[in-house]
Amino acid sequence: MVRDAVTRGDVVDARHLAAEVFGGATRRLTRIETIERDEIVRCLIEPGATVNRAAAELGMSRATIYRKISQYGIRVPGRG
C-alpha cells in the first residue's frame, strides 16, 4: 500500500492511504458500511477538514458522524 502511494508523488500523507488504514472495525463490514466508512475517512483527511465540514458534506448530523467514527473505529492522525 505504501509502495503504491509513493508512486503517486514525493510525499506520502493520509490522503494517499486506503481508508481501511484508518479503521479499526472489530467485525467484517458490509459493502455499504465500507463505502460509508471510506467516505467519512475521505472527508476527514482533506486538508483543513473538520467534523462539522465532513458532516455537512456527507449530509449527516455532527452527532451521527461522531457515532459512525466510533462504530467504525476510525482514527485519523492529528485527531484525538
N, CA, C and O atoms as a Maestro MAE file, in Angstrom:
{
 s_m_m2io_version
 :::
 2.0.0
}

f_m_ct {
 s_m_title
 :::
 protein
 m_atom[320] {
  # First column is atom index #
  i_m_mmod_type
  r_m_x_coord
  r_m_y_coord
  r_m_z_coord
  i_m_residue_number
  s_m_chain_name
  s_m_pdb_residue_name
  s_m_pdb_atom_name
  i_m_atomic_number
  :::
  1 25 0.817 -1.171 0.000 1 A "MET " " N  " 7
  2 3 0.000 0.000 0.000 1 A "MET " " CA " 6
  3 2 0.878 1.258 0.000 1 A "MET " " C  " 6
  4 15 0.633 2.190 -0.767 1 A "MET " " O  " 8
  5 25 1.879 1.279 0.846 2 A "VAL " " N  " 7
  6 3 2.771 2.439 0.907 2 A "VAL " " CA " 6
  7 2 3.549 2.579 -0.396 2 A "VAL " " C  " 6
  8 15 3.737 3.686 -0.900 2 A "VAL " " O  " 8
  9 25 3.997 1.455 -0.933 3 A "ARG " " N  " 7
  10 3 4.729 1.482 -2.201 3 A "ARG " " CA " 6
  11 2 3.868 2.115 -3.291 3 A "ARG " " C  " 6
  12 15 4.356 2.923 -4.081 3 A "ARG " " O  " 8
  13 25 2.599 1.751 -3.333 4 A "ASP " " N  " 7
  14 3 1.676 2.320 -4.313 4 A "ASP " " CA " 6
  15 2 1.506 3.820 -4.082 4 A "ASP " " C  " 6
  16 15 1.467 4.594 -5.039 4 A "ASP " " O  " 8
  17 25 1.405 4.233 -2.817 5 A "ALA " " N  " 7
  18 3 1.243 5.652 -2.501 5 A "ALA " " CA " 6
  19 2 2.473 6.456 -2.926 5 A "ALA " " C  " 6
  20 15 2.349 7.584 -3.403 5 A "ALA " " O  " 8
  21 25 3.649 5.876 -2.752 6 A "VAL " " N  " 7
  22 3 4.891 6.568 -3.115 6 A "VAL " " CA " 6
  23 2 4.964 6.813 -4.618 6 A "VAL " " C  " 6
  24 15 5.537 7.814 -5.050 6 A "VAL " " O  " 8
  25 25 4.401 5.932 -5.410 7 A "THR " " N  " 7
  26 3 4.453 6.112 -6.865 7 A "THR " " CA " 6
  27 2 3.615 7.296 -7.318 7 A "THR " " C  " 6
  28 15 3.775 7.771 -8.442 7 A "THR " " O  " 8
  29 25 2.718 7.782 -6.455 8 A "ARG " " N  " 7
  30 3 1.855 8.915 -6.809 8 A "ARG " " CA " 6
  31 2 2.479 10.269 -6.510 8 A "ARG " " C  " 6
  32 15 1.937 11.296 -6.919 8 A "ARG " " O  " 8
  33 25 3.596 10.293 -5.811 9 A "GLY " " N  " 7
  34 3 4.231 11.573 -5.514 9 A "GLY " " CA " 6
  35 2 5.411 11.412 -4.587 9 A "GLY " " C  " 6
  36 15 5.710 10.316 -4.113 9 A "GLY " " O  " 8
  37 25 6.083 12.532 -4.335 10 A "ASP " " N  " 7
  38 3 7.268 12.522 -3.485 10 A "ASP " " CA " 6
  39 2 6.923 12.437 -2.003 10 A "ASP " " C  " 6
  40 15 7.698 11.902 -1.210 10 A "ASP " " O  " 8
  41 25 5.758 12.964 -1.631 11 A "VAL " " N  " 7
  42 3 5.355 12.984 -0.226 11 A "VAL " " CA " 6
  43 2 4.123 12.110 -0.055 11 A "VAL " " C  " 6
  44 15 3.162 12.212 -0.817 11 A "VAL " " O  " 8
  45 25 4.167 11.263 0.941 12 A "VAL " " N  " 7
  46 3 3.017 10.413 1.241 12 A "VAL " " CA " 6
  47 2 2.363 10.962 2.498 12 A "VAL " " C  " 6
  48 15 2.999 11.077 3.546 12 A "VAL " " O  " 8
  49 25 1.075 11.302 2.379 13 A "ASP " " N  " 7
  50 3 0.337 11.717 3.559 13 A "ASP " " CA " 6
  51 2 -0.958 10.925 3.634 13 A "ASP " " C  " 6
  52 15 -1.180 10.014 2.836 13 A "ASP " " O  " 8
  53 25 -1.801 11.265 4.575 14 A "ALA " " N  " 7
  54 3 -3.015 10.489 4.835 14 A "ALA " " CA " 6
  55 2 -3.899 10.342 3.608 14 A "ALA " " C  " 6
  56 15 -4.568 9.321 3.453 14 A "ALA " " O  " 8
  57 25 -3.917 11.338 2.737 15 A "ARG " " N  " 7
  58 3 -4.775 11.281 1.553 15 A "ARG " " CA " 6
  59 2 -4.367 10.179 0.576 15 A "ARG " " C  " 6
  60 15 -5.171 9.764 -0.259 15 A "ARG " " O  " 8
  61 25 -3.133 9.706 0.673 16 A "HIS " " N  " 7
  62 3 -2.634 8.689 -0.242 16 A "HIS " " CA " 6
  63 2 -2.888 7.260 0.246 16 A "HIS " " C  " 6
  64 15 -2.668 6.301 -0.494 16 A "HIS " " O  " 8
  65 25 -3.344 7.122 1.471 17 A "LEU " " N  " 7
  66 3 -3.531 5.792 2.049 17 A "LEU " " CA " 6
  67 2 -4.975 5.331 1.920 17 A "LEU " " C  " 6
  68 15 -5.894 6.147 1.861 17 A "LEU " " O  " 8
  69 25 -5.164 4.043 1.877 18 A "ALA " " N  " 7
  70 3 -6.511 3.470 1.786 18 A "ALA " " CA " 6
  71 2 -7.271 3.714 3.082 18 A "ALA " " C  " 6
  72 15 -6.677 3.765 4.159 18 A "ALA " " O  " 8
  73 25 -8.578 3.862 2.975 19 A "ALA " " N  " 7
  74 3 -9.420 4.174 4.132 19 A "ALA " " CA " 6
  75 2 -9.328 3.117 5.225 19 A "ALA " " C  " 6
  76 15 -9.434 3.446 6.406 19 A "ALA " " O  " 8
  77 25 -9.132 1.859 4.854 20 A "GLU " " N  " 7
  78 3 -9.083 0.817 5.880 20 A "GLU " " CA " 6
  79 2 -7.920 0.978 6.843 20 A "GLU " " C  " 6
  80 15 -7.938 0.410 7.935 20 A "GLU " " O  " 8
  81 25 -6.907 1.747 6.453 21 A "VAL " " N  " 7
  82 3 -5.785 2.033 7.346 21 A "VAL " " CA " 6
  83 2 -6.265 2.806 8.572 21 A "VAL " " C  " 6
  84 15 -5.689 2.679 9.653 21 A "VAL " " O  " 8
  85 25 -7.315 3.605 8.407 22 A "PHE " " N  " 7
  86 3 -7.808 4.459 9.477 22 A "PHE " " CA " 6
  87 2 -8.914 3.807 10.291 22 A "PHE " " C  " 6
  88 15 -9.342 4.366 11.301 22 A "PHE " " O  " 8
  89 25 -9.382 2.646 9.877 23 A "GLY " " N  " 7
  90 3 -10.481 1.981 10.569 23 A "GLY " " CA " 6
  91 2 -9.996 0.869 11.466 23 A "GLY " " C  " 6
  92 15 -8.984 0.221 11.200 23 A "GLY " " O  " 8
  93 25 -10.732 0.665 12.525 24 A "GLY " " N  " 7
  94 3 -10.395 -0.405 13.448 24 A "GLY " " CA " 6
  95 2 -11.612 -1.261 13.745 24 A "GLY " " C  " 6
  96 15 -11.808 -1.699 14.878 24 A "GLY " " O  " 8
  97 25 -12.430 -1.501 12.730 25 A "ALA " " N  " 7
  98 3 -13.646 -2.286 12.926 25 A "ALA " " CA " 6
  99 2 -13.300 -3.660 13.466 25 A "ALA " " C  " 6
  100 15 -12.322 -4.282 13.050 25 A "ALA " " O  " 8
  101 25 -14.118 -4.122 14.396 26 A "THR " " N  " 7
  102 3 -13.864 -5.419 15.014 26 A "THR " " CA " 6
  103 2 -14.592 -6.551 14.303 26 A "THR " " C  " 6
  104 15 -14.469 -7.714 14.688 26 A "THR " " O  " 8
  105 25 -15.341 -6.213 13.276 27 A "ARG " " N  " 7
  106 3 -16.053 -7.219 12.502 27 A "ARG " " CA " 6
  107 2 -15.936 -6.870 11.024 27 A "ARG " " C  " 6
  108 15 -15.536 -5.764 10.661 27 A "ARG " " O  " 8
  109 25 -16.286 -7.817 10.193 28 A "ARG " " N  " 7
  110 3 -16.253 -7.579 8.743 28 A "ARG " " CA " 6
  111 2 -17.402 -6.647 8.373 28 A "ARG " " C  " 6
  112 15 -18.549 -6.877 8.758 28 A "ARG " " O  " 8
  113 25 -17.085 -5.591 7.621 29 A "LEU " " N  " 7
  114 3 -18.097 -4.614 7.237 29 A "LEU " " CA " 6
  115 2 -18.825 -5.053 5.972 29 A "LEU " " C  " 6
  116 15 -18.251 -5.721 5.112 29 A "LEU " " O  " 8
  117 25 -20.103 -4.667 5.872 30 A "THR " " N  " 7
  118 3 -20.848 -4.903 4.643 30 A "THR " " CA " 6
  119 2 -20.325 -3.939 3.584 30 A "THR " " C  " 6
  120 15 -19.565 -3.022 3.894 30 A "THR " " O  " 8
  121 25 -20.730 -4.146 2.348 31 A "ARG " " N  " 7
  122 3 -20.281 -3.237 1.281 31 A "ARG " " CA " 6
  123 2 -20.731 -1.807 1.547 31 A "ARG " " C  " 6
  124 15 -19.964 -0.863 1.354 31 A "ARG " " O  " 8
  125 25 -21.970 -1.648 1.988 32 A "ILE " " N  " 7
  126 3 -22.496 -0.310 2.281 32 A "ILE " " CA " 6
  127 2 -21.711 0.334 3.417 32 A "ILE " " C  " 6
  128 15 -21.365 1.512 3.335 32 A "ILE " " O  " 8
  129 25 -21.427 -0.414 4.466 33 A "GLU " " N  " 7
  130 3 -20.656 0.115 5.587 33 A "GLU " " CA " 6
  131 2 -19.248 0.500 5.146 33 A "GLU " " C  " 6
  132 15 -18.713 1.516 5.590 33 A "GLU " " O  " 8
  133 25 -18.654 -0.296 4.284 34 A "THR " " N  " 7
  134 3 -17.315 0.010 3.776 34 A "THR " " CA " 6
  135 2 -17.321 1.307 2.995 34 A "THR " " C  " 6
  136 15 -16.423 2.134 3.155 34 A "THR " " O  " 8
  137 25 -18.321 1.494 2.154 35 A "ILE " " N  " 7
  138 3 -18.434 2.734 1.381 35 A "ILE " " CA " 6
  139 2 -18.632 3.917 2.320 35 A "ILE " " C  " 6
  140 15 -18.001 4.961 2.154 35 A "ILE " " O  " 8
  141 25 -19.506 3.754 3.302 36 A "GLU " " N  " 7
  142 3 -19.763 4.830 4.258 36 A "GLU " " CA " 6
  143 2 -18.500 5.186 5.031 36 A "GLU " " C  " 6
  144 15 -18.170 6.364 5.172 36 A "GLU " " O  " 8
  145 25 -17.786 4.169 5.536 37 A "ARG " " N  " 7
  146 3 -16.538 4.405 6.259 37 A "ARG " " CA " 6
  147 2 -15.515 5.118 5.382 37 A "ARG " " C  " 6
  148 15 -14.866 6.068 5.823 37 A "ARG " " O  " 8
  149 25 -15.373 4.659 4.141 38 A "ASP " " N  " 7
  150 3 -14.407 5.263 3.225 38 A "ASP " " CA " 6
  151 2 -14.733 6.728 2.951 38 A "ASP " " C  " 6
  152 15 -13.827 7.556 2.865 38 A "ASP " " O  " 8
  153 25 -16.010 7.054 2.812 39 A "GLU " " N  " 7
  154 3 -16.411 8.441 2.561 39 A "GLU " " CA " 6
  155 2 -16.168 9.323 3.779 39 A "GLU " " C  " 6
  156 15 -15.748 10.471 3.641 39 A "GLU " " O  " 8
  157 25 -16.428 8.796 4.962 40 A "ILE " " N  " 7
  158 3 -16.149 9.557 6.184 40 A "ILE " " CA " 6
  159 2 -14.658 9.831 6.284 40 A "ILE " " C  " 6
  160 15 -14.248 10.958 6.558 40 A "ILE " " O  " 8
  161 25 -13.848 8.807 6.064 41 A "VAL " " N  " 7
  162 3 -12.394 8.982 6.115 41 A "VAL " " CA " 6
  163 2 -11.940 9.986 5.059 41 A "VAL " " C  " 6
  164 15 -11.125 10.862 5.350 41 A "VAL " " O  " 8
  165 25 -12.461 9.870 3.833 42 A "ARG " " N  " 7
  166 3 -12.082 10.786 2.757 42 A "ARG " " CA " 6
  167 2 -12.336 12.230 3.176 42 A "ARG " " C  " 6
  168 15 -11.498 13.100 2.936 42 A "ARG " " O  " 8
  169 25 -13.472 12.492 3.793 43 A "CYS " " N  " 7
  170 3 -13.803 13.850 4.217 43 A "CYS " " CA " 6
  171 2 -12.916 14.319 5.371 43 A "CYS " " C  " 6
  172 15 -12.551 15.493 5.440 43 A "CYS " " O  " 8
  173 25 -12.575 13.408 6.268 44 A "LEU " " N  " 7
  174 3 -11.796 13.785 7.443 44 A "LEU " " CA " 6
  175 2 -10.311 13.990 7.166 44 A "LEU " " C  " 6
  176 15 -9.633 14.675 7.932 44 A "LEU " " O  " 8
  177 25 -9.791 13.407 6.080 45 A "ILE " " N  " 7
  178 3 -8.358 13.553 5.827 45 A "ILE " " CA " 6
  179 2 -8.049 14.678 4.840 45 A "ILE " " C  " 6
  180 15 -6.884 14.916 4.522 45 A "ILE " " O  " 8
  181 25 -9.071 15.364 4.359 46 A "GLU " " N  " 7
  182 3 -8.824 16.505 3.485 46 A "GLU " " CA " 6
  183 2 -8.123 17.601 4.287 46 A "GLU " " C  " 6
  184 15 -8.391 17.759 5.478 46 A "GLU " " O  " 8
  185 25 -7.238 18.351 3.656 47 A "PRO " " N  " 7
  186 3 -6.552 19.435 4.368 47 A "PRO " " CA " 6
  187 2 -7.569 20.414 4.963 47 A "PRO " " C  " 6
  188 15 -8.490 20.855 4.277 47 A "PRO " " O  " 8
  189 25 -7.394 20.744 6.233 48 A "GLY " " N  " 7
  190 3 -8.272 21.691 6.912 48 A "GLY " " CA " 6
  191 2 -9.635 21.122 7.273 48 A "GLY " " C  " 6
  192 15 -10.549 21.871 7.615 48 A "GLY " " O  " 8
  193 25 -9.778 19.809 7.202 49 A "ALA " " N  " 7
  194 3 -11.066 19.181 7.472 49 A "ALA " " CA " 6
  195 2 -11.463 19.324 8.933 49 A "ALA " " C  " 6
  196 15 -10.620 19.320 9.831 49 A "ALA " " O  " 8
  197 25 -12.761 19.450 9.145 50 A "THR " " N  " 7
  198 3 -13.331 19.425 10.487 50 A "THR " " CA " 6
  199 2 -14.485 18.428 10.469 50 A "THR " " C  " 6
  200 15 -14.998 18.075 9.407 50 A "THR " " O  " 8
  201 25 -14.881 17.988 11.638 51 A "VAL " " N  " 7
  202 3 -16.012 17.067 11.724 51 A "VAL " " CA " 6
  203 2 -17.273 17.773 11.224 51 A "VAL " " C  " 6
  204 15 -18.096 17.165 10.540 51 A "VAL " " O  " 8
  205 25 -17.424 19.045 11.561 52 A "ASN " " N  " 7
  206 3 -18.599 19.800 11.089 52 A "ASN " " CA " 6
  207 2 -18.649 19.842 9.564 52 A "ASN " " C  " 6
  208 15 -19.701 19.609 8.969 52 A "ASN " " O  " 8
  209 25 -17.531 20.134 8.943 53 A "ARG " " N  " 7
  210 3 -17.478 20.209 7.479 53 A "ARG " " CA " 6
  211 2 -17.729 18.836 6.846 53 A "ARG " " C  " 6
  212 15 -18.441 18.729 5.847 53 A "ARG " " O  " 8
  213 25 -17.144 17.796 7.429 54 A "ALA " " N  " 7
  214 3 -17.357 16.441 6.920 54 A "ALA " " CA " 6
  215 2 -18.829 16.054 7.037 54 A "ALA " " C  " 6
  216 15 -19.397 15.479 6.108 54 A "ALA " " O  " 8
  217 25 -19.443 16.366 8.167 55 A "ALA " " N  " 7
  218 3 -20.857 16.046 8.367 55 A "ALA " " CA " 6
  219 2 -21.722 16.768 7.333 55 A "ALA " " C  " 6
  220 15 -22.633 16.176 6.755 55 A "ALA " " O  " 8
  221 25 -21.434 18.037 7.108 56 A "ALA " " N  " 7
  222 3 -22.210 18.805 6.125 56 A "ALA " " CA " 6
  223 2 -22.035 18.231 4.723 56 A "ALA " " C  " 6
  224 15 -23.006 18.100 3.978 56 A "ALA " " O  " 8
  225 25 -20.801 17.892 4.363 57 A "GLU " " N  " 7
  226 3 -20.545 17.344 3.030 57 A "GLU " " CA " 6
  227 2 -21.247 16.003 2.826 57 A "GLU " " C  " 6
  228 15 -21.692 15.686 1.723 57 A "GLU " " O  " 8
  229 25 -21.340 15.222 3.897 58 A "LEU " " N  " 7
  230 3 -21.957 13.903 3.801 58 A "LEU " " CA " 6
  231 2 -23.462 13.922 4.057 58 A "LEU " " C  " 6
  232 15 -24.136 12.904 3.896 58 A "LEU " " O  " 8
  233 25 -23.983 15.074 4.453 59 A "GLY " " N  " 7
  234 3 -25.421 15.184 4.688 59 A "GLY " " CA " 6
  235 2 -25.889 14.478 5.943 59 A "GLY " " C  " 6
  236 15 -26.994 13.938 5.987 59 A "GLY " " O  " 8
  237 25 -25.040 14.482 6.971 60 A "MET " " N  " 7
  238 3 -25.442 13.871 8.240 60 A "MET " " CA " 6
  239 2 -25.140 14.839 9.366 60 A "MET " " C  " 6
  240 15 -24.364 15.780 9.202 60 A "MET " " O  " 8
  241 25 -25.756 14.601 10.506 61 A "SER " " N  " 7
  242 3 -25.519 15.482 11.649 61 A "SER " " CA " 6
  243 2 -24.136 15.213 12.239 61 A "SER " " C  " 6
  244 15 -23.516 14.180 11.985 61 A "SER " " O  " 8
  245 25 -23.681 16.171 13.030 62 A "ARG " " N  " 7
  246 3 -22.391 16.017 13.694 62 A "ARG " " CA " 6
  247 2 -22.433 14.835 14.667 62 A "ARG " " C  " 6
  248 15 -21.464 14.083 14.779 62 A "ARG " " O  " 8
  249 25 -23.558 14.675 15.367 63 A "ALA " " N  " 7
  250 3 -23.699 13.551 16.303 63 A "ALA " " CA " 6
  251 2 -23.616 12.214 15.565 63 A "ALA " " C  " 6
  252 15 -23.003 11.264 16.053 63 A "ALA " " O  " 8
  253 25 -24.232 12.150 14.396 64 A "THR " " N  " 7
  254 3 -24.200 10.909 13.610 64 A "THR " " CA " 6
  255 2 -22.787 10.594 13.152 64 A "THR " " C  " 6
  256 15 -22.352 9.445 13.223 64 A "THR " " O  " 8
  257 25 -22.066 11.605 12.682 65 A "ILE " " N  " 7
  258 3 -20.706 11.322 12.202 65 A "ILE " " CA " 6
  259 2 -19.812 10.888 13.357 65 A "ILE " " C  " 6
  260 15 -18.957 10.021 13.174 65 A "ILE " " O  " 8
  261 25 -19.990 11.473 14.546 66 A "TYR " " N  " 7
  262 3 -19.211 11.022 15.701 66 A "TYR " " CA " 6
  263 2 -19.560 9.569 16.041 66 A "TYR " " C  " 6
  264 15 -18.674 8.780 16.371 66 A "TYR " " O  " 8
  265 25 -20.838 9.217 15.963 67 A "ARG " " N  " 7
  266 3 -21.261 7.843 16.230 67 A "ARG " " CA " 6
  267 2 -20.653 6.889 15.217 67 A "ARG " " C  " 6
  268 15 -20.197 5.806 15.583 67 A "ARG " " O  " 8
  269 25 -20.639 7.279 13.944 68 A "LYS " " N  " 7
  270 3 -20.067 6.436 12.882 68 A "LYS " " CA " 6
  271 2 -18.556 6.299 13.051 68 A "LYS " " C  " 6
  272 15 -18.005 5.222 12.826 68 A "LYS " " O  " 8
  273 25 -17.885 7.375 13.444 69 A "ILE " " N  " 7
  274 3 -16.438 7.325 13.693 69 A "ILE " " CA " 6
  275 2 -16.154 6.282 14.774 69 A "ILE " " C  " 6
  276 15 -15.228 5.480 14.646 69 A "ILE " " O  " 8
  277 25 -16.949 6.299 15.825 70 A "SER " " N  " 7
  278 3 -16.784 5.326 16.906 70 A "SER " " CA " 6
  279 2 -17.132 3.922 16.432 70 A "SER " " C  " 6
  280 15 -16.405 2.971 16.717 70 A "SER " " O  " 8
  281 25 -18.241 3.790 15.710 71 A "GLN " " N  " 7
  282 3 -18.706 2.487 15.221 71 A "GLN " " CA " 6
  283 2 -17.675 1.812 14.331 71 A "GLN " " C  " 6
  284 15 -17.449 0.608 14.442 71 A "GLN " " O  " 8
  285 25 -17.049 2.581 13.449 72 A "TYR " " N  " 7
  286 3 -16.080 2.022 12.517 72 A "TYR " " CA " 6
  287 2 -14.652 2.041 13.048 72 A "TYR " " C  " 6
  288 15 -13.734 1.561 12.383 72 A "TYR " " O  " 8
  289 25 -14.461 2.593 14.242 73 A "GLY " " N  " 7
  290 3 -13.124 2.646 14.829 73 A "GLY " " CA " 6
  291 2 -12.170 3.517 14.039 73 A "GLY " " C  " 6
  292 15 -10.978 3.220 13.960 73 A "GLY " " O  " 8
  293 25 -12.681 4.587 13.454 74 A "ILE " " N  " 7
  294 3 -11.867 5.463 12.608 74 A "ILE " " CA " 6
  295 2 -10.905 6.264 13.468 74 A "ILE " " C  " 6
  296 15 -11.306 6.900 14.442 74 A "ILE " " O  " 8
  297 25 -9.647 6.225 13.103 75 A "ARG " " N  " 7
  298 3 -8.603 7.005 13.790 75 A "ARG " " CA " 6
  299 2 -7.834 7.763 12.720 75 A "ARG " " C  " 6
  300 15 -7.152 7.163 11.889 75 A "ARG " " O  " 8
  301 25 -7.949 9.079 12.746 76 A "VAL " " N  " 7
  302 3 -7.249 9.916 11.783 76 A "VAL " " CA " 6
  303 2 -6.101 10.602 12.513 76 A "VAL " " C  " 6
  304 15 -6.327 11.248 13.536 76 A "VAL " " O  " 8
  305 25 -4.882 10.476 12.014 77 A "PRO " " N  " 7
  306 3 -3.728 11.116 12.668 77 A "PRO " " CA " 6
  307 2 -3.990 12.606 12.871 77 A "PRO " " C  " 6
  308 15 -4.497 13.292 11.983 77 A "PRO " " O  " 8
  309 25 -3.629 13.092 14.070 78 A "GLY " " N  " 7
  310 3 -3.819 14.504 14.376 78 A "GLY " " CA " 6
  311 2 -5.195 14.817 14.936 78 A "GLY " " C  " 6
  312 15 -5.492 15.969 15.252 78 A "GLY " " O  " 8
  313 25 -6.033 13.804 15.060 79 A "ARG " " N  " 7
  314 3 -7.377 13.969 15.656 79 A "ARG " " CA " 6
  315 2 -7.469 13.006 16.821 79 A "ARG " " C  " 6
  316 15 -7.572 11.794 16.631 79 A "ARG " " O  " 8
  317 25 -7.430 13.555 18.039 80 A "GLY " " N  " 7
  318 3 -7.573 12.789 19.279 80 A "GLY " " CA " 6
  319 2 -7.756 11.396 19.175 80 A "GLY " " C  " 6
  320 15 -7.880 10.712 20.191 80 A "GLY " " O  " 8
  :::
 }
 m_bond[319] {
  # First column is bond index #
  i_m_from
  i_m_to
  i_m_order
  :::
  1 1 2 1
  2 2 3 1
  3 3 4 2
  4 3 5 1
  5 5 6 1
  6 6 7 1
  7 7 8 2
  8 7 9 1
  9 9 10 1
  10 10 11 1
  11 11 12 2
  12 11 13 1
  13 13 14 1
  14 14 15 1
  15 15 16 2
  16 15 17 1
  17 17 18 1
  18 18 19 1
  19 19 20 2
  20 19 21 1
  21 21 22 1
  22 22 23 1
  23 23 24 2
  24 23 25 1
  25 25 26 1
  26 26 27 1
  27 27 28 2
  28 27 29 1
  29 29 30 1
  30 30 31 1
  31 31 32 2
  32 31 33 1
  33 33 34 1
  34 34 35 1
  35 35 36 2
  36 35 37 1
  37 37 38 1
  38 38 39 1
  39 39 40 2
  40 39 41 1
  41 41 42 1
  42 42 43 1
  43 43 44 2
  44 43 45 1
  45 45 46 1
  46 46 47 1
  47 47 48 2
  48 47 49 1
  49 49 50 1
  50 50 51 1
  51 51 52 2
  52 51 53 1
  53 53 54 1
  54 54 55 1
  55 55 56 2
  56 55 57 1
  57 57 58 1
  58 58 59 1
  59 59 60 2
  60 59 61 1
  61 61 62 1
  62 62 63 1
  63 63 64 2
  64 63 65 1
  65 65 66 1
  66 66 67 1
  67 67 68 2
  68 67 69 1
  69 69 70 1
  70 70 71 1
  71 71 72 2
  72 71 73 1
  73 73 74 1
  74 74 75 1
  75 75 76 2
  76 75 77 1
  77 77 78 1
  78 78 79 1
  79 79 80 2
  80 79 81 1
  81 81 82 1
  82 82 83 1
  83 83 84 2
  84 83 85 1
  85 85 86 1
  86 86 87 1
  87 87 88 2
  88 87 89 1
  89 89 90 1
  90 90 91 1
  91 91 92 2
  92 91 93 1
  93 93 94 1
  94 94 95 1
  95 95 96 2
  96 95 97 1
  97 97 98 1
  98 98 99 1
  99 99 100 2
  100 99 101 1
  101 101 102 1
  102 102 103 1
  103 103 104 2
  104 103 105 1
  105 105 106 1
  106 106 107 1
  107 107 108 2
  108 107 109 1
  109 109 110 1
  110 110 111 1
  111 111 112 2
  112 111 113 1
  113 113 114 1
  114 114 115 1
  115 115 116 2
  116 115 117 1
  117 117 118 1
  118 118 119 1
  119 119 120 2
  120 119 121 1
  121 121 122 1
  122 122 123 1
  123 123 124 2
  124 123 125 1
  125 125 126 1
  126 126 127 1
  127 127 128 2
  128 127 129 1
  129 129 130 1
  130 130 131 1
  131 131 132 2
  132 131 133 1
  133 133 134 1
  134 134 135 1
  135 135 136 2
  136 135 137 1
  137 137 138 1
  138 138 139 1
  139 139 140 2
  140 139 141 1
  141 141 142 1
  142 142 143 1
  143 143 144 2
  144 143 145 1
  145 145 146 1
  146 146 147 1
  147 147 148 2
  148 147 149 1
  149 149 150 1
  150 150 151 1
  151 151 152 2
  152 151 153 1
  153 153 154 1
  154 154 155 1
  155 155 156 2
  156 155 157 1
  157 157 158 1
  158 158 159 1
  159 159 160 2
  160 159 161 1
  161 161 162 1
  162 162 163 1
  163 163 164 2
  164 163 165 1
  165 165 166 1
  166 166 167 1
  167 167 168 2
  168 167 169 1
  169 169 170 1
  170 170 171 1
  171 171 172 2
  172 171 173 1
  173 173 174 1
  174 174 175 1
  175 175 176 2
  176 175 177 1
  177 177 178 1
  178 178 179 1
  179 179 180 2
  180 179 181 1
  181 181 182 1
  182 182 183 1
  183 183 184 2
  184 183 185 1
  185 185 186 1
  186 186 187 1
  187 187 188 2
  188 187 189 1
  189 189 190 1
  190 190 191 1
  191 191 192 2
  192 191 193 1
  193 193 194 1
  194 194 195 1
  195 195 196 2
  196 195 197 1
  197 197 198 1
  198 198 199 1
  199 199 200 2
  200 199 201 1
  201 201 202 1
  202 202 203 1
  203 203 204 2
  204 203 205 1
  205 205 206 1
  206 206 207 1
  207 207 208 2
  208 207 209 1
  209 209 210 1
  210 210 211 1
  211 211 212 2
  212 211 213 1
  213 213 214 1
  214 214 215 1
  215 215 216 2
  216 215 217 1
  217 217 218 1
  218 218 219 1
  219 219 220 2
  220 219 221 1
  221 221 222 1
  222 222 223 1
  223 223 224 2
  224 223 225 1
  225 225 226 1
  226 226 227 1
  227 227 228 2
  228 227 229 1
  229 229 230 1
  230 230 231 1
  231 231 232 2
  232 231 233 1
  233 233 234 1
  234 234 235 1
  235 235 236 2
  236 235 237 1
  237 237 238 1
  238 238 239 1
  239 239 240 2
  240 239 241 1
  241 241 242 1
  242 242 243 1
  243 243 244 2
  244 243 245 1
  245 245 246 1
  246 246 247 1
  247 247 248 2
  248 247 249 1
  249 249 250 1
  250 250 251 1
  251 251 252 2
  252 251 253 1
  253 253 254 1
  254 254 255 1
  255 255 256 2
  256 255 257 1
  257 257 258 1
  258 258 259 1
  259 259 260 2
  260 259 261 1
  261 261 262 1
  262 262 263 1
  263 263 264 2
  264 263 265 1
  265 265 266 1
  266 266 267 1
  267 267 268 2
  268 267 269 1
  269 269 270 1
  270 270 271 1
  271 271 272 2
  272 271 273 1
  273 273 274 1
  274 274 275 1
  275 275 276 2
  276 275 277 1
  277 277 278 1
  278 278 279 1
  279 279 280 2
  280 279 281 1
  281 281 282 1
  282 282 283 1
  283 283 284 2
  284 283 285 1
  285 285 286 1
  286 286 287 1
  287 287 288 2
  288 287 289 1
  289 289 290 1
  290 290 291 1
  291 291 292 2
  292 291 293 1
  293 293 294 1
  294 294 295 1
  295 295 296 2
  296 295 297 1
  297 297 298 1
  298 298 299 1
  299 299 300 2
  300 299 301 1
  301 301 302 1
  302 302 303 1
  303 303 304 2
  304 303 305 1
  305 305 306 1
  306 306 307 1
  307 307 308 2
  308 307 309 1
  309 309 310 1
  310 310 311 1
  311 311 312 2
  312 311 313 1
  313 313 314 1
  314 314 315 1
  315 315 316 2
  316 315 317 1
  317 317 318 1
  318 318 319 1
  319 319 320 2
  :::
 }
}
